[in-house]
Amino acid sequence: QEQLEESGGGLVEPGGSLRLSCAASGSFFSGATMGWFRQGPGKQRDLVATITPGGTIEYEGSVKERVIIFRDNAKNTVHLQMDKMTPEDTAVYYCWAWKLTRVYWGQGILVTVSS
């Protein structure tokens, strides 16, 4: 069964760091573009970063100085390293995958930035 499972969320203090991970199950994800979106309280779901199988990366402009996305194609995993976090980073983070005409979403994982 094809699915995406996020891990690594939780509470982090302002200025801190967090790494999210997404494990992809199923052969679909081999060769898929993968990435992360987030949805803050009362906000729409927005792109954070994406990465192609070949390593081409796109970052949303407001986070690109603080975020790194990377993937392990052999393990079908994608990770999001976030540094210098602020309360504005509080959101549910979703793992995402796209190939051809199919899109998959993870269930989402909550990240809260608060002291």
C-alpha positions as CSV (number, residue, x, y, z in Angstrom):
1,Q,0.0,0.0,0.0
2,E,1.3,3.4,-0.9
3,Q,1.5,5.9,1.9
4,L,3.6,8.7,3.4
5,E,4.3,8.8,7.1
6,E,5.7,11.8,8.8
7,S,7.7,11.8,12.1
8,G,9.8,14.2,14.1
9,G,7.2,16.9,15.0
10,G,6.5,18.3,18.4
11,L,7.3,21.3,20.6
12,V,10.4,23.5,19.9
13,E,11.4,26.7,21.5
14,P,11.8,29.9,19.5
15,G,15.3,29.9,17.9
16,G,15.5,26.2,18.0
17,S,15.8,23.5,15.4
18,L,13.7,20.5,14.3
19,R,14.0,17.8,11.7
20,L,11.0,16.3,10.1
21,S,11.2,13.0,8.3
22,C,8.8,11.3,5.8
23,A,8.9,7.6,5.0
24,A,7.3,6.6,1.7
25,S,5.9,3.1,1.3
26,G,5.2,1.6,-2.1
27,S,6.9,1.6,-5.5
28,F,5.1,4.7,-6.6
29,F,7.5,7.0,-4.8
30,S,10.6,5.8,-6.7
31,G,11.2,8.7,-9.1
32,A,8.6,11.0,-7.5
33,T,9.1,14.6,-6.6
34,M,8.7,14.9,-2.9
35,G,8.3,17.8,-0.5
36,W,6.7,19.5,2.4
37,F,3.7,21.8,2.8
38,R,2.4,23.4,6.0
39,Q,-0.8,24.8,7.3
40,G,-0.8,27.2,10.1
41,P,-3.7,28.1,12.4
42,G,-6.4,29.8,10.3
43,K,-4.2,29.7,7.2
44,Q,-4.2,27.9,3.9
45,R,-1.8,25.0,3.1
46,D,1.4,26.4,1.6
47,L,4.5,25.0,0.0
48,V,7.6,24.8,2.2
49,A,10.0,23.0,-0.1
50,T,10.2,20.3,-2.8
51,I,12.9,18.1,-4.2
52,T,13.0,16.1,-7.4
53,P,14.6,12.6,-7.6
54,G,17.6,14.3,-9.2
55,G,18.0,16.8,-6.4
56,T,16.5,19.9,-7.8
57,I,15.2,21.9,-4.9
58,E,12.6,24.7,-4.6
59,Y,12.0,26.6,-1.4
60,E,9.3,29.0,-0.4
61,G,10.9,32.4,-0.2
62,S,10.3,33.2,3.4
63,V,11.9,30.1,4.8
64,K,14.7,29.4,2.3
65,E,17.4,30.8,4.6
66,R,16.4,28.6,7.4
67,V,15.3,25.3,5.9
68,I,17.1,22.5,4.1
69,I,15.3,19.6,2.3
70,F,17.1,16.5,1.4
71,R,16.1,12.9,0.4
72,D,17.5,9.4,0.4
73,N,16.3,7.8,-2.8
74,A,17.5,4.3,-1.7
75,K,15.3,4.5,1.4
76,N,12.4,6.5,-0.1
77,T,12.7,9.1,2.6
78,V,12.6,12.9,2.6
79,H,13.6,15.2,5.4
80,L,13.1,18.8,6.3
81,Q,15.7,20.5,8.6
82,M,14.4,23.8,10.1
83,D,16.5,26.2,12.0
84,K,16.0,29.5,13.8
85,M,12.4,28.6,14.2
86,T,9.8,31.2,15.2
87,P,6.2,31.0,16.4
88,E,5.1,31.7,12.8
89,D,6.5,28.3,11.9
90,T,3.8,26.7,14.1
91,A,1.7,24.5,11.7
92,V,0.7,21.1,10.7
93,Y,3.4,19.9,8.3
94,Y,2.5,17.6,5.4
95,C,4.7,15.3,3.4
96,W,3.8,15.3,-0.3
97,A,4.7,13.3,-3.4
98,W,4.0,13.8,-7.0
99,K,4.7,11.7,-10.1
100,L,2.9,11.9,-13.5
101,T,-0.7,12.7,-12.6
102,R,-0.8,11.3,-9.1
103,V,-0.3,13.2,-5.8
104,Y,0.0,11.7,-2.3
105,W,-0.3,13.4,1.0
106,G,0.8,12.3,4.4
107,Q,-1.6,12.6,7.4
108,G,0.3,15.6,8.7
109,I,2.3,16.2,11.8
110,L,2.1,19.1,14.3
111,V,5.0,21.4,14.9
112,T,4.6,24.0,17.7
113,V,7.1,26.7,18.3
114,S,6.6,28.2,21.7
115,S,8.4,29.0,24.9
